Amino acid sequence: MYMHWPTPGENWFGDDSDQSRPDVEDLRIEALVAQRLSGDWTTRQQQITVAVQNRVVVLTGLVHDANARQVASELTWDTPGVFDVCNTLRLTGQRRGRR
């Protein structure tokens, strides 16, 4: 006899009715970070997307220079409630290398 590993859609241990709802704290952090980024002169006109899961902020998108990337990260880290920051912002002129 064997037991298979659960797939992501299976919930063996309880009610999964609230799994699709985002955490209220994550929504608060997302709104605060987005507000701070849109209010700062350096990051205001950049293409930055903010996502939060378990108080970890993921920054994605394109910025014009390395300074804007750094400022976005610093503003995010200074937001109350942020546990970690994953800054995946790319520079607009950045290209992938050839293989």
PAZAGU-924987 format. One record per residue: x, y negated, z negated of N, C-alpha, C in turn; residue number from 1; residue in one letter. Coordinates in steps of 0.001 Angstrom, whole numbers. Each point is the difference from the previous one (the first is absolute). Example, Ala and Ser with C-alpha at 12.3 -4.5 7.8 and 13.67 -1.06 7.14 Angstrom:
<pavo n_x="13190" n_y="5690" n_z="-7800" ca_x="-890" ca_y="-1190" ca_z="0" c_x="900" c_y="-1200" c_z="0" n="1" res="a"/>
<pavo n_x="-350" n_y="-1050" n_z="720" ca_x="820" ca_y="-1190" ca_z="-60" c_x="-770" c_y="-1090" c_z="-730" n="2" res="s"/>
// end
This chain:
<pavo n_x="835" n_y="1175" n_z="0" ca_x="-835" ca_y="-1175" ca_z="0" c_x="889" c_y="-1251" c_z="0" n="1" res="m"/>
<pavo n_x="-430" n_y="-1022" n_z="708" ca_x="757" ca_y="-1245" ca_z="44" c_x="-952" c_y="-1179" c_z="-19" n="2" res="y"/>
<pavo n_x="527" n_y="-1151" n_z="-390" ca_x="-767" ca_y="-1248" ca_z="34" c_x="684" c_y="-942" c_z="968" n="3" res="m"/>
<pavo n_x="-760" n_y="-579" n_z="874" ca_x="589" ca_y="-949" ca_z="938" c_x="105" c_y="-1376" c_z="-654" n="4" res="h"/>
<pavo n_x="929" n_y="-810" n_z="537" ca_x="149" ca_y="-1365" ca_z="-486" c_x="-1193" c_y="-826" c_z="448" n="5" res="w"/>
<pavo n_x="-479" n_y="-901" n_z="-849" ca_x="-1144" ca_y="-824" ca_z="415" c_x="397" c_y="-970" c_z="1106" n="6" res="p"/>
<pavo n_x="-901" n_y="-213" n_z="912" ca_x="215" ca_y="-996" ca_z="1040" c_x="-383" c_y="-1369" c_z="-554" n="7" res="t"/>
<pavo n_x="410" n_y="-1089" n_z="664" ca_x="-317" ca_y="-1330" ca_z="-529" c_x="-1494" c_y="-247" c_z="-205" n="8" res="p"/>
<pavo n_x="-845" n_y="647" n_z="763" ca_x="-1432" ca_y="-207" ca_z="-135" c_x="-639" c_y="788" c_z="-1129" n="9" res="g"/>
<pavo n_x="702" n_y="945" n_z="-554" ca_x="-545" ca_y="833" ca_z="-1058" c_x="286" c_y="-595" c_z="-1367" n="10" res="e"/>
<pavo n_x="-966" n_y="96" n_z="-882" ca_x="202" ca_y="-430" ca_z="-1379" c_x="-454" c_y="1125" c_z="-903" n="11" res="n"/>
<pavo n_x="940" n_y="710" n_z="-553" ca_x="-319" ca_y="1145" ca_z="-831" c_x="-268" c_y="-365" c_z="-1445" n="12" res="w"/>
<pavo n_x="343" n_y="-1196" n_z="-406" ca_x="35" ca_y="-306" ca_z="-1418" c_x="-1026" c_y="-1014" c_z="-468" n="13" res="f"/>
<pavo n_x="-899" n_y="-426" n_z="830" ca_x="-995" ca_y="-941" ca_z="-499" c_x="-755" c_y="-708" c_z="1099" n="14" res="g"/>
<pavo n_x="-747" n_y="-969" n_z="-437" ca_x="-837" ca_y="-785" ca_z="900" c_x="866" c_y="-977" c_z="789" n="15" res="d"/>
<pavo n_x="-101" n_y="42" n_z="1308" ca_x="805" ca_y="-888" ca_z="840" c_x="-813" c_y="-1170" c_z="554" n="16" res="d"/>
<pavo n_x="-1144" n_y="-278" n_z="-603" ca_x="-865" ca_y="-1040" ca_z="532" c_x="624" c_y="-1393" c_z="-96" n="17" res="s"/>
<pavo n_x="931" n_y="-211" n_z="-952" ca_x="592" ca_y="-1326" ca_z="-138" c_x="1362" c_y="-112" c_z="673" n="18" res="d"/>
<pavo n_x="465" n_y="1009" n_z="702" ca_x="1304" ca_y="-59" ca_z="637" c_x="44" c_y="-978" c_z="1163" n="19" res="q"/>
<pavo n_x="-1095" n_y="-232" n_z="670" ca_x="-2" ca_y="-889" ca_z="1154" c_x="-37" c_y="-1473" c_z="-405" n="20" res="s"/>
<pavo n_x="-348" n_y="-279" n_z="-1251" ca_x="-72" ca_y="-1385" ca_z="-464" c_x="1383" c_y="-486" c_z="-428" n="21" res="r"/>
<pavo n_x="421" n_y="-1153" n_z="482" ca_x="1296" ca_y="-528" ca_z="-422" c_x="-36" c_y="-440" c_z="-1464" n="22" res="p"/>
<pavo n_x="1140" n_y="55" n_z="-635" ca_x="143" ca_y="-412" ca_z="-1379" c_x="-182" c_y="-1511" c_z="-101" n="23" res="d"/>
<pavo n_x="-717" n_y="-454" n_z="-1007" ca_x="-273" ca_y="-1426" ca_z="-174" c_x="1309" c_y="-769" c_z="-200" n="24" res="v"/>
<pavo n_x="926" n_y="559" n_z="-751" ca_x="1286" ca_y="-663" ca_z="-225" c_x="778" c_y="-134" c_z="1306" n="25" res="e"/>
<pavo n_x="-48" n_y="1035" n_z="850" ca_x="673" ca_y="-74" ca_z="1297" c_x="-597" c_y="-1103" c_z="867" n="26" res="d"/>
<pavo n_x="-1310" n_y="-127" n_z="-25" ca_x="-657" ca_y="-1067" ca_z="769" c_x="393" c_y="-1380" c_z="-525" n="27" res="l"/>
<pavo n_x="106" n_y="-129" n_z="-1313" ca_x="403" ca_y="-1271" ca_z="-596" c_x="1419" c_y="-358" c_z="415" n="28" res="r"/>
<pavo n_x="900" n_y="977" n_z="-66" ca_x="1390" ca_y="-235" ca_z="382" c_x="94" c_y="-361" c_z="1478" n="29" res="i"/>
<pavo n_x="-745" n_y="720" n_z="839" ca_x="18" ca_y="-282" ca_z="1442" c_x="-441" c_y="-1431" c_z="287" n="30" res="e"/>
<pavo n_x="-1058" n_y="-434" n_z="-660" ca_x="-488" ca_y="-1366" ca_z="204" c_x="1007" c_y="-1031" c_z="-482" n="31" res="a"/>
<pavo n_x="623" n_y="244" n_z="-1151" ca_x="989" ca_y="-940" ca_z="-528" c_x="1222" c_y="-109" c_z="909" n="32" res="l"/>
<pavo n_x="495" n_y="1139" n_z="465" ca_x="1174" ca_y="-21" ca_z="881" c_x="-327" c_y="-714" c_z="1300" n="33" res="v"/>
<pavo n_x="-1144" n_y="306" n_z="593" ca_x="-398" ca_y="-648" ca_z="1255" c_x="-140" c_y="-1510" c_z="-195" n="34" res="a"/>
<pavo n_x="-553" n_y="-408" n_z="-1140" ca_x="-156" ca_y="-1426" ca_z="-289" c_x="1366" c_y="-669" c_z="-148" n="35" res="q"/>
<pavo n_x="914" n_y="659" n_z="-685" ca_x="1332" ca_y="-577" ca_z="-193" c_x="750" c_y="-110" c_z="1330" n="36" res="r"/>
<pavo n_x="-125" n_y="1016" n_z="851" ca_x="690" ca_y="-29" ca_z="1294" c_x="-580" c_y="-1068" c_z="918" n="37" res="l"/>
<pavo n_x="-1314" n_y="-173" n_z="-33" ca_x="-615" ca_y="-1004" ca_z="873" c_x="207" c_y="-1416" c_z="-526" n="38" res="s"/>
<pavo n_x="324" n_y="-142" n_z="-1281" ca_x="200" ca_y="-1315" ca_z="-576" c_x="1436" c_y="-497" c_z="55" n="39" res="g"/>
<pavo n_x="931" n_y="871" n_z="318" ca_x="1406" ca_y="-395" ca_z="42" c_x="383" c_y="-453" c_z="1403" n="40" res="d"/>
<pavo n_x="767" n_y="-1082" n_z="74" ca_x="401" ca_y="-563" ca_z="1289" c_x="775" c_y="1006" c_z="849" n="41" res="w"/>
<pavo n_x="855" n_y="800" n_z="-597" ca_x="859" ca_y="920" ca_z="744" c_x="-772" c_y="1172" c_z="598" n="42" res="t"/>
<pavo n_x="-1005" n_y="486" n_z="-693" ca_x="-711" ca_y="1205" ca_z="441" c_x="-1375" c_y="-284" c_z="593" n="43" res="t"/>
<pavo n_x="-425" n_y="-1236" n_z="-10" ca_x="-1354" ca_y="-376" ca_z="427" c_x="-326" c_y="404" c_z="1442" n="44" res="r"/>
<pavo n_x="895" n_y="-245" n_z="935" ca_x="-269" ca_y="249" ca_z="1417" c_x="529" c_y="1351" c_z="491" n="45" res="q"/>
<pavo n_x="298" n_y="909" n_z="-909" ca_x="549" ca_y="1299" ca_z="369" c_x="-1124" c_y="1035" c_z="143" n="46" res="q"/>
<pavo n_x="291" n_y="1075" n_z="692" ca_x="-966" ca_y="1092" ca_z="200" c_x="265" c_y="1071" c_z="-1046" n="47" res="q"/>
<pavo n_x="-537" n_y="-206" n_z="-1205" ca_x="253" ca_y="913" ca_z="-1111" c_x="-1301" c_y="645" c_z="-441" n="48" res="i"/>
<pavo n_x="17" n_y="1316" n_z="-110" ca_x="-1138" ca_y="758" ca_z="-508" c_x="358" c_y="531" c_z="-1382" n="49" res="t"/>
<pavo n_x="-936" n_y="-131" n_z="-936" ca_x="214" ca_y="440" ca_z="-1371" c_x="-919" c_y="1179" c_z="-286" n="50" res="v"/>
<pavo n_x="575" n_y="1088" n_z="-499" ca_x="-773" ca_y="1160" ca_z="-443" c_x="494" c_y="389" c_z="-1382" n="51" res="a"/>
<pavo n_x="-921" n_y="431" n_z="-860" ca_x="374" ca_y="370" ca_z="-1369" c_x="-626" c_y="1342" c_z="-338" n="52" res="v"/>
<pavo n_x="817" n_y="876" n_z="-575" ca_x="-500" ca_y="1275" ca_z="-493" c_x="766" c_y="343" c_z="-1266" n="53" res="q"/>
<pavo n_x="-733" n_y="216" n_z="-1088" ca_x="599" ca_y="312" ca_z="-1301" c_x="997" c_y="-1066" c_z="-433" n="54" res="n"/>
<pavo n_x="-355" n_y="-1268" n_z="275" ca_x="790" ca_y="-1168" ca_z="-376" c_x="1325" c_y="-119" c_z="734" n="55" res="r"/>
<pavo n_x="155" n_y="767" n_z="1076" ca_x="1162" ca_y="-105" ca_z="882" c_x="-433" c_y="-774" c_z="1234" n="56" res="v"/>
<pavo n_x="680" n_y="-1100" n_z="278" ca_x="-355" ca_y="-868" ca_z="1114" c_x="855" c_y="367" c_z="1210" n="57" res="v"/>
<pavo n_x="-658" n_y="182" n_z="1137" ca_x="693" ca_y="279" ca_z="1258" c_x="-203" c_y="-1199" c_z="918" n="58" res="v"/>
<pavo n_x="1105" n_y="-616" n_z="382" ca_x="-32" ca_y="-1136" ca_z="923" c_x="393" c_y="502" c_z="1392" n="59" res="l"/>
<pavo n_x="-856" n_y="-220" n_z="970" ca_x="289" ca_y="391" ca_z="1380" c_x="-244" c_y="-1192" c_z="906" n="60" res="t"/>
<pavo n_x="613" n_y="42" n_z="1173" ca_x="-223" ca_y="-1055" ca_z="976" c_x="1298" c_y="-575" c_z="524" n="61" res="g"/>
<pavo n_x="-123" n_y="-1189" n_z="586" ca_x="1143" ca_y="-661" ca_z="626" c_x="218" c_y="-1371" c_z="-616" n="62" res="l"/>
<pavo n_x="1274" n_y="-342" n_z="-205" ca_x="372" ca_y="-1327" ca_z="-484" c_x="1063" c_y="-570" c_z="924" n="63" res="v"/>
<pavo n_x="148" n_y="-1311" n_z="-5" ca_x="916" ca_y="-676" ca_z="919" c_x="1463" c_y="103" c_z="-397" n="64" res="h"/>
<pavo n_x="277" n_y="82" n_z="-1306" ca_x="1406" ca_y="53" ca_z="-419" c_x="150" c_y="768" c_z="-1307" n="65" res="d"/>
<pavo n_x="1258" n_y="272" n_z="-359" ca_x="299" ca_y="775" ca_z="-1208" c_x="-414" c_y="-752" c_z="-1257" n="66" res="a"/>
<pavo n_x="47" n_y="-1315" n_z="34" ca_x="-411" ca_y="-788" ca_z="-1157" c_x="-1481" c_y="207" c_z="-310" n="67" res="n"/>
<pavo n_x="-845" n_y="16" n_z="1016" ca_x="-1432" ca_y="226" ca_z="-209" c_x="-251" c_y="1393" c_z="-572" n="68" res="a"/>
<pavo n_x="769" n_y="970" n_z="454" ca_x="-112" ca_y="1374" ca_z="-524" c_x="360" c_y="28" c_z="-1485" n="69" res="r"/>
<pavo n_x="1060" n_y="-675" n_z="-362" ca_x="452" ca_y="-53" ca_z="-1393" c_x="-1006" c_y="-738" c_z="-885" n="70" res="q"/>
<pavo n_x="-503" n_y="-1129" n_z="473" ca_x="-966" ca_y="-783" ca_z="-774" c_x="-1281" c_y="808" c_z="-214" n="71" res="v"/>
<pavo n_x="-460" n_y="713" n_z="1017" ca_x="-1197" ca_y="833" ca_z="-141" c_x="197" c_y="1051" c_z="-1086" n="72" res="a"/>
<pavo n_x="1167" n_y="597" n_z="-20" ca_x="298" ca_y="1004" ca_z="-1018" c_x="33" c_y="-620" c_z="-1394" n="73" res="s"/>
<pavo n_x="643" n_y="-1149" n_z="-134" ca_x="97" ca_y="-665" ca_z="-1298" c_x="-1365" c_y="-446" c_z="-517" n="74" res="e"/>
<pavo n_x="-815" n_y="-568" n_z="878" ca_x="-1350" ca_y="-403" ca_z="-406" c_x="-821" c_y="1197" c_z="-459" n="75" res="l"/>
<pavo n_x="160" n_y="1115" n_z="683" ca_x="-737" ca_y="1206" ca_z="-362" c_x="461" c_y="535" c_z="-1350" n="76" res="t"/>
<pavo n_x="1309" n_y="79" n_z="-206" ca_x="531" ca_y="484" ca_z="-1274" c_x="-440" c_y="-880" c_z="-1165" n="77" res="w"/>
<pavo n_x="-162" n_y="-1297" n_z="226" ca_x="-384" ca_y="-923" ca_z="-1060" c_x="-1494" c_y="9" c_z="-299" n="78" res="d"/>
<pavo n_x="-767" n_y="801" n_z="698" ca_x="-1441" ca_y="82" ca_z="-223" c_x="-286" c_y="911" c_z="-1190" n="79" res="t"/>
<pavo n_x="-776" n_y="-467" n_z="-974" ca_x="-307" ca_y="830" ca_z="-1175" c_x="-699" c_y="1301" c_z="387" n="80" res="p"/>
<pavo n_x="443" n_y="1096" n_z="-600" ca_x="-615" ca_y="1307" ca_z="228" c_x="688" c_y="847" c_z="1048" n="81" res="g"/>
<pavo n_x="929" n_y="-570" n_z="764" ca_x="687" ca_y="751" ca_z="1051" c_x="1019" c_y="945" c_z="-646" n="82" res="v"/>
<pavo n_x="-106" n_y="1277" n_z="336" ca_x="913" ca_y="1018" ca_z="-531" c_x="1216" c_y="189" c_z="899" n="83" res="f"/>
<pavo n_x="-212" n_y="-41" n_z="1317" ca_x="1098" ca_y="177" ca_z="953" c_x="-388" c_y="-675" c_z="1315" n="84" res="d"/>
<pavo n_x="1012" n_y="-295" n_z="815" ca_x="-228" ca_y="-636" ca_z="1299" c_x="735" c_y="794" c_z="1067" n="85" res="v"/>
<pavo n_x="-703" n_y="344" n_z="1068" ca_x="600" ca_y="636" ca_z="1173" c_x="-74" c_y="-1021" c_z="1129" n="86" res="c"/>
<pavo n_x="1124" n_y="-638" n_z="275" ca_x="50" ca_y="-1064" ca_z="999" c_x="458" c_y="597" c_z="1329" n="87" res="n"/>
<pavo n_x="-938" n_y="209" n_z="908" ca_x="324" ca_y="537" ca_z="1322" c_x="-142" c_y="-1061" c_z="1084" n="88" res="t"/>
<pavo n_x="64" n_y="-1269" n_z="-412" ca_x="-103" ca_y="-1102" ca_z="969" c_x="1172" c_y="59" c_z="961" n="89" res="l"/>
<pavo n_x="-307" n_y="-232" n_z="1273" ca_x="1039" ca_y="0" ca_z="1033" c_x="130" c_y="-1394" c_z="583" n="90" res="r"/>
<pavo n_x="1187" n_y="-292" n_z="487" ca_x="234" ca_y="-1271" ca_z="675" c_x="-568" c_y="74" c_z="1409" n="91" res="l"/>
<pavo n_x="-527" n_y="-1097" n_z="510" ca_x="-662" ca_y="23" ca_z="1301" c_x="938" c_y="411" c_z="1127" n="92" res="t"/>
<pavo n_x="1269" n_y="-311" n_z="-85" ca_x="950" ca_y="359" ca_z="1051" c_x="673" c_y="1335" c_z="-217" n="93" res="g"/>
<pavo n_x="-362" n_y="707" n_z="-1060" ca_x="665" ca_y="1264" ca_z="-317" c_x="-429" c_y="1092" c_z="965" n="94" res="q"/>
<pavo n_x="962" n_y="723" n_z="533" ca_x="-259" ca_y="1083" ca_z="942" c_x="534" c_y="1293" c_z="-562" n="95" res="r"/>
<pavo n_x="-614" n_y="1077" n_z="412" ca_x="516" ca_y="1318" ca_z="-377" c_x="1175" c_y="362" c_z="876" n="96" res="r"/>
<pavo n_x="938" n_y="712" n_z="-580" ca_x="1169" ca_y="435" ca_z="774" c_x="-331" c_y="1121" c_z="972" n="97" res="g"/>
<pavo n_x="822" n_y="135" n_z="1003" ca_x="-216" ca_y="1072" ca_z="983" c_x="502" c_y="1306" c_z="-561" n="98" res="r"/>
<pavo n_x="-608" n_y="1067" n_z="429" ca_x="417" ca_y="1332" ca_z="-448" c_x="844" c_y="655" c_z="1023" n="99" res="r"/>
// end
